[in-house]
């Protein structure tokens, strides 16, 4: 069985995001959701290449919307407002 380094990288990213999102600290949850955005984007890219539309919609659209909501509810709004004030 030949498993690509790409899949190991996604595994590490996804597990790290899950670990951080389950933490008590708002800061770590914020970073966990951001990591999930990257890992789910890579997963969606892989599903796009294999033309697996249901999984592409799940990871590339639905999970991304949920992750963006997570970022915004864990400090993302404050960060965005600070950036826009400059």
CORCORMO-V612548 format. One record per residue. RES is the residue in one small letter. D_FIRST is the distance of its C-alpha to the first C-alpha in Angstrom with 2 decimals. Layout:
BEGIN
res/d_first
RES/D_FIRST
RES/D_FIRST
END
This chain:
BEGIN
res/d_first
x/0.00
x/3.80
x/6.28
x/9.72
x/12.62
x/14.48
x/12.86
x/13.47
x/16.95
x/17.60
x/16.68
x/19.14
x/21.73
x/21.68
x/21.95
x/24.67
x/26.52
x/26.49
x/27.80
x/30.53
x/31.55
x/32.15
x/34.54
x/38.32
x/39.07
x/39.69
x/38.59
x/35.12
x/34.68
x/35.72
x/33.03
x/30.39
x/31.22
x/31.13
x/27.66
x/26.58
x/28.22
x/26.02
x/22.72
x/23.69
x/24.74
x/21.36
x/19.72
x/22.50
x/21.92
x/18.32
x/19.78
x/22.56
x/20.37
x/18.78
x/22.34
x/21.69
x/25.33
x/25.59
x/22.90
x/24.37
x/27.75
x/26.63
x/24.95
x/27.00
x/30.33
x/30.84
x/28.89
x/30.31
x/33.82
x/33.33
x/32.10
x/35.06
x/37.36
x/35.91
x/36.56
x/40.07
x/40.88
x/39.77
x/41.92
x/40.86
x/44.26
x/46.11
x/43.93
x/44.40
x/48.16
x/48.47
x/46.72
x/48.91
x/52.10
x/51.70
END
